[in-house]
Amino acid sequence: MIWLTEYERQFTRLRMNQSGGHASPHKLCMLLAVLDLFEGNAITRNRIHFDESLREYFRRHFNHYRGPKDRENPHLPFFHLRSEDFWHHRIRDRQEASYQRMTTTWGPGQIEKHIAYAYLDEPLYELLLHQITRDRLREVLIVEGTRLNGILGQELEVGDNTWGWIECELAVHSYLEMLDYELQGETYRKTDFRNRLLEQLPKRSKGSVEYKHQNISAILIDLGYPYIAGYKPAFNYQRILREVVEVHLAHRHGLLVQQAEASLGEAIVPRPTAQWGRVQESPPAPYDTRSDKTDTKREFIPKKYNFSEREASNRQLGLAGEKFVLEFERFRMKMAGREDLVSEIEWTSQEQGDGAGYDIRSFRPESEEELFIEVKTTNGGKYQPFLISENEVEFSKARAEDFALYRVFEFRKMPRLFVLEGNLGAQVNLSPQLYKAWW
């Protein structure tokens, strides 16, 4: 669903009280008052309180739009907006039964008694946090769905080079549909999705759409989600695109997490391969570019997910990946003509237990020097971040000359790996995930 256009539609179809051919402006004025509170950063959580600030903003708009017979009763729209799909009430404790019997409200006292606050659909709340979409929805309210010339800017509509909000929504919606198939292990054709998207975006090229999908991959990685392995992440993405992704994740977070968790719970069967020579790839190129992301002071919405942490806790997947690397190392020794070393390769994590700082002890076939291998496995793509312990990082520093991390990826589909040798601190960006606090 394209959320901006959906709420535009709902805002132009408010169920207003009709009397004598005149539509009451109360709901319209209440929503404009809410937008004013967002504008002044008075709303930083998805809670709208029936307080003096809200009533004052309502009063200003009501004095502008009121008819000769309209009365200033802000408690009425605050209550009756519940008939709209996007407006909800948090009922006070022990007032649920009384609230359910209410068909209207006779004054502010009833609001205070029964309703703690109102709250919005999560996608609408996310939209109102952004100036671009807030201005658009304000315009829709003011002109009742009719666009004002010169107000709707390029950032909302289809643009020339810079993608607009609605364009980004179309791309994100298409991408997340594909990700649904990906996480469920179902077959789909990226080409079909791309062609349908191009029909909706006639001013965009195939290459432009592909690159936008790569941007979405990067944003999902930044937010801790799995991504579509076929879209290599491109991290120099638009600020607007990230905002659009966050709006959609606010709605789809639960479903994505459920699907990701289901994929982690699948039985993983270590599989031999007849093409060991094609398993290893070059590691990802380092990246430093990040977009102009800015954090806003607002309520944390649980739209972030730590897919890497969940995979790291999947013992079955970890063991399967280690066994895969063990077989690869045996193949590597045989190909180097060192079959005498095959039986010397040790699965350390199984034979000695965790905590050594590595999982497998192998060799450099040309010199017979030991090679200590740490294995990290994912069902996701090559660029999926991974978790690594402080002990493992310190071991890579202390034994930089004979340490290697083997990253196994796309294990469920067609497992492959790349190798990072030496001090991990010089190979990847490391960010702390857990701190120890003490006195």
C-alpha positions in Angstrom: 0.0 0.0 0.0 1.2 3.5 -0.8 0.6 5.2 2.5 0.7 8.8 1.5 -2.0 8.4 -1.1 -4.0 6.2 1.2 -4.2 8.9 3.9 -4.8 11.6 1.3 -7.8 9.6 0.3 -9.0 9.2 3.9 -8.5 12.9 4.6 -10.7 13.9 1.7 -13.5 11.5 2.8 -13.9 12.5 6.4 -17.3 11.6 7.8 -18.5 15.1 8.6 -21.8 16.0 10.3 -24.2 17.5 7.7 -26.8 19.9 8.7 -28.8 22.1 6.3 -26.5 21.4 3.5 -23.5 22.6 5.6 -20.6 20.2 6.5 -19.3 20.7 10.0 -15.6 21.8 10.0 -14.9 20.3 13.4 -13.0 17.2 12.3 -11.0 19.2 9.7 -10.0 21.8 12.3 -9.0 19.1 14.8 -6.7 17.4 12.3 -5.2 20.8 11.4 -4.6 21.4 15.1 -2.8 18.1 15.3 -0.6 19.0 12.4 0.3 22.3 14.2 1.4 20.3 17.2 3.6 18.1 15.0 5.0 21.3 13.4 6.0 22.7 16.7 7.5 19.4 17.9 4.9 19.2 20.6 4.1 15.6 19.7 7.2 13.3 20.0 5.2 10.2 20.8 2.2 8.7 19.2 -0.1 10.3 21.7 -2.5 13.2 21.3 -3.8 14.6 24.5 -6.9 16.7 24.9 -5.1 19.6 26.5 -5.1 23.3 26.2 -2.5 23.4 23.4 -4.6 21.2 21.2 -7.8 23.2 22.0 -6.0 26.5 21.2 -4.9 25.3 17.8 -8.3 24.0 17.2 -9.9 27.3 18.1 -7.7 29.2 15.6 -8.7 27.0 12.7 -12.3 26.8 13.8 -12.6 30.6 13.8 -11.5 30.5 10.2 -13.7 27.8 8.9 -16.8 28.0 11.1 -20.2 28.7 9.8 -22.8 31.0 11.5 -24.4 28.1 13.3 -21.2 26.2 14.2 -20.3 26.0 17.9 -16.7 25.7 19.3 -16.8 22.2 20.8 -13.4 20.6 20.4 -14.5 17.6 22.5 -16.8 16.5 19.7 -14.2 15.9 16.9 -11.7 14.5 19.4 -14.4 11.9 20.2 -16.0 11.4 16.8 -12.8 11.1 14.9 -12.9 7.5 16.1 -15.2 6.8 13.2 -12.2 7.3 10.9 -10.0 4.3 10.4 -6.8 6.2 11.4 -7.9 7.7 14.7 -7.9 5.6 17.9 -8.5 6.1 21.6 -6.6 4.8 24.6 -9.3 4.1 27.1 -8.6 4.8 30.8 -8.5 1.9 33.2 -12.0 0.6 34.3 -13.7 2.9 31.8 -14.0 0.5 28.8 -17.6 -0.6 29.4 -18.8 3.0 29.9 -16.8 4.2 26.9 -18.4 1.5 24.6 -21.9 2.8 25.6 -21.1 6.3 24.5 -22.5 7.5 21.2 -21.4 11.1 21.6 -19.8 13.3 24.3 -21.4 16.2 26.2 -18.3 18.0 27.2 -14.6 18.0 28.0 -15.3 16.3 31.3 -16.4 13.1 29.6 -13.3 13.1 27.5 -11.1 13.5 30.5 -12.9 10.7 32.4 -12.9 8.1 29.6 -10.0 8.8 27.3 -6.3 9.0 28.2 -5.2 10.1 24.8 -5.8 9.6 21.1 -3.3 7.9 18.8 -2.9 7.4 15.1 -2.2 4.6 12.7 1.6 4.0 12.9 2.2 4.7 9.2 0.2 8.0 9.5 2.2 8.9 12.6 5.4 8.3 10.7 4.2 10.4 7.8 3.4 13.4 10.1 7.0 13.3 11.5 8.3 14.5 8.1 7.8 18.1 6.8 7.3 17.1 3.2 4.4 14.7 3.8 3.0 16.8 6.6 2.7 19.8 4.3 1.0 17.6 1.7 -1.6 16.3 4.1 -2.2 19.8 5.4 -2.9 21.0 1.9 -5.2 18.1 1.3 -7.2 19.0 4.4 -7.4 22.7 3.5 -8.5 22.2 -0.1 -10.4 19.0 0.5 -8.3 17.0 -1.9 -7.8 19.6 -4.5 -4.1 20.5 -5.2 -3.0 24.1 -5.0 -0.7 25.2 -7.7 2.8 25.8 -6.6 2.4 24.0 -3.2 2.9 20.4 -4.2 6.7 20.2 -4.8 8.9 17.9 -6.8 9.9 16.0 -3.7 6.3 14.6 -3.6 5.5 14.2 -7.2 7.4 12.4 -9.9 10.6 14.4 -10.3 13.3 14.6 -13.0 16.5 13.4 -11.4 15.6 13.4 -7.7 13.1 10.8 -6.8 9.9 12.1 -5.1 8.1 10.7 -2.1 5.4 8.9 -4.0 8.0 7.4 -6.4 10.0 6.1 -3.4 6.8 4.6 -1.9 6.2 2.7 -5.1 9.7 1.4 -5.1 9.7 0.4 -1.4 6.3 -1.3 -1.8 7.6 -3.4 -4.7 10.9 -4.3 -2.9 9.1 -5.4 0.3 6.8 -7.6 -1.7 9.8 -9.3 -3.2 11.4 -9.6 0.3 8.3 -11.4 1.5 8.9 -14.1 -1.2 12.6 -14.2 -0.4 12.1 -14.8 3.3 9.5 -17.5 2.7 11.8 -19.2 0.3 9.2 -18.9 -2.5 10.2 -18.4 -6.2 9.6 -15.1 -7.9 11.0 -13.1 -10.8 12.6 -9.8 -10.1 12.1 -8.9 -13.7 8.3 -9.1 -13.3 8.4 -6.8 -10.3 10.7 -4.4 -12.0 8.6 -4.2 -15.2 5.4 -3.6 -13.2 7.2 -0.8 -11.3 8.4 0.8 -14.5 4.8 0.9 -15.7 4.1 3.0 -12.7 7.2 5.1 -13.1 7.3 6.0 -16.8 10.0 8.7 -16.3 12.4 6.2 -14.7 14.8 3.9 -16.4 15.5 0.2 -15.7 19.0 1.2 -14.3 17.4 3.9 -12.1 14.9 1.4 -10.6 17.7 -1.2 -10.0 19.8 1.3 -8.2 16.9 2.5 -6.0 16.4 -1.1 -5.0 20.1 -1.3 -4.1 19.5 1.8 -1.9 16.7 0.1 -0.2 18.9 -2.9 0.6 21.4 -0.5 2.2 18.7 1.1 4.4 17.4 -2.3 5.5 20.9 -3.3 6.5 21.3 0.0 8.4 18.0 -0.8 10.3 19.1 -4.3 11.1 16.8 -6.2 8.7 17.6 -8.9 6.1 17.7 -7.7 2.5 17.3 -9.2 -1.0 20.7 -10.7 -1.8 20.3 -9.9 -5.5 20.4 -6.2 -4.8 23.9 -5.2 -3.7 23.5 -2.4 -1.2 24.3 1.1 -2.3 24.6 3.3 0.8 24.6 6.8 -0.7 20.8 6.9 -0.6 18.4 9.8 -0.3 17.2 11.0 3.1 13.6 10.9 1.8 14.0 7.2 0.7 15.0 6.2 4.3 12.0 8.1 5.7 9.7 6.2 3.3 11.2 2.9 4.3 10.7 3.7 8.0 7.1 4.6 7.3 6.5 1.2 5.7 8.4 -0.7 8.3 6.3 0.9 11.0 3.4 -1.1 9.4 5.2 -4.2 8.2 7.7 -4.7 11.1 5.8 -7.5 12.7 5.3 -9.4 9.5 9.0 -9.0 8.5 10.2 -10.1 11.8 7.9 -13.1 11.8 9.1 -14.2 8.4 12.7 -13.6 9.3 12.3 -15.7 12.5 10.6 -18.4 10.5 13.5 -18.6 8.1 15.9 -18.9 11.0 14.0 -21.8 12.4 14.2 -23.9 9.4 16.1 -27.2 9.6 19.6 -26.6 8.1 21.2 -29.6 6.6 24.9 -29.3 5.7 25.2 -30.1 2.1 28.3 -31.2 0.2 28.9 -29.5 -3.2 30.4 -30.9 -6.4 31.7 -27.4 -7.2 34.0 -26.5 -4.3 36.2 -24.6 -6.7 33.5 -22.1 -7.2 32.6 -21.5 -3.6 35.1 -18.8 -2.7 34.5 -15.2 -3.8 36.3 -11.9 -3.2 35.3 -10.0 0.0 33.1 -6.9 -0.3 34.8 -3.7 -1.1 35.0 -1.4 2.0 32.5 1.4 2.1 32.6 4.7 4.0 29.7 6.6 2.3 26.6 7.2 4.3 23.7 9.4 3.4 22.7 12.6 5.2 20.7 10.8 7.8 19.6 12.8 10.8 18.0 11.5 13.9 14.9 13.2 15.1 13.9 13.4 18.8 10.8 11.3 19.0 9.5 8.1 20.5 11.5 5.0 19.5 9.3 2.9 17.4 10.2 -0.8 17.3 10.9 -0.8 13.6 14.5 -1.8 14.0 15.4 -5.5 14.1 18.7 -7.2 14.8 18.7 -10.0 12.2 22.4 -10.5 12.7 22.0 -11.1 16.4 19.2 -13.6 15.7 21.3 -15.5 13.2 24.2 -15.5 15.6 22.0 -17.2 18.2 21.0 -19.9 15.8 23.3 -22.7 16.9 22.1 -25.1 14.1 23.0 -22.6 11.4 26.3 -21.9 13.0 27.3 -25.6 13.2 26.1 -26.2 9.6 28.3 -23.3 8.4 31.3 -24.6 10.3 30.9 -28.1 8.8 30.7 -26.5 5.4 34.0 -24.7 5.9 35.5 -27.8 7.3 34.8 -29.7 4.1 36.0 -26.7 2.1 39.3 -26.7 3.9 39.7 -30.4 3.2 39.1 -29.8 -0.4 41.5 -26.9 -0.4 44.3 -29.1 1.0 43.7 -31.8 -1.5 43.8 -29.3 -4.4 47.1 -28.1 -3.1 48.5 -31.6 -3.0 48.6 -31.8 0.8 46.4 -34.7 1.5 48.7 -35.4 4.4 47.3 -32.4 6.2 43.6 -33.3 5.7 43.4 -35.4 8.7 45.2 -32.8 10.8 42.5 -30.2 10.3 40.7 -29.7 13.6 37.1 -28.6 14.3 38.2 -26.8 17.4 34.8 -25.5 18.6 33.5 -29.1 18.7 36.6 -30.9 20.0 37.6 -28.3 22.6 34.5 -26.1 23.0 33.8 -22.5 22.3 35.9 -19.7 23.6 39.2 -20.4 21.8 38.7 -17.3 19.6 38.3 -19.4 16.4 36.3 -22.4 15.2 38.6 -24.4 13.0 42.4 -25.0 12.9 43.6 -25.5 9.4 46.9 -24.8 7.6 48.6 -22.8 4.9 49.4 -25.7 2.6 52.6 -24.1 1.1 54.2 -23.6 4.5 52.3 -25.9 6.8 51.8 -23.0 9.2 48.6 -23.1 11.2 45.6 -21.0 10.1 43.0 -20.2 12.7 39.5 -19.8 11.2 36.5 -18.1 12.6 33.3 -19.0 10.8 30.2 -16.7 10.5 27.2 -18.0 8.5 24.1 -16.3 7.2 21.2 -17.3 5.0 21.2 -13.7 3.9 23.4 -12.0 1.3 27.1 -11.2 1.1 26.6 -7.8 2.7 24.6 -8.9 5.7 26.4 -7.7 8.8 27.5 -10.2 11.4 28.1 -10.3 15.1 31.6 -11.1 16.5 32.6 -11.3 20.1 35.3 -9.2 21.8 37.3 -12.3 22.4 37.3 -13.2 18.6 38.3 -9.6 17.7 41.1 -9.6 20.2 42.3 -13.0 19.0 42.4 -11.7 15.4 44.6 -8.9 16.6 47.0 -11.1 18.6 47.3 -13.7 15.8 46.9 -11.5 12.8 49.5 -13.4 10.8 47.6 -16.7 11.1 44.0 -15.7 11.5 41.2 -15.7 8.9 37.4 -15.1 9.1 35.4 -17.1 6.7 32.0 -15.5 6.0 29.5 -18.0 4.6 26.5 -16.5 2.9 23.3 -17.5 1.1 23.7 -20.8 2.9 20.1 -21.9 2.4 20.2 -21.3 -1.4 23.7 -21.8 -2.8 26.4 -21.4 -0.1 29.5 -19.4 -0.9 32.1 -17.7 1.2 34.7 -15.0 1.3 37.8 -14.7 3.5 39.0 -11.8 5.6 42.6 -12.4 6.8 44.4 -10.7 9.7 43.3 -8.1 12.2 39.5 -7.7 11.8 39.7 -4.1 13.0 41.5 -3.3 9.8 39.1 -5.2 7.6 35.6 -4.2 8.7 33.8 -1.4 10.6 33.2 -2.5 14.1 30.5 -1.0 16.3 29.8 -2.0 19.9 26.5 -3.9 20.5 26.8 -4.4 24.2 28.5 -2.6 27.1 29.5 -3.8 30.5 28.7 -1.3 33.3 30.4 -1.3 36.7 31.4 0.9 39.6 
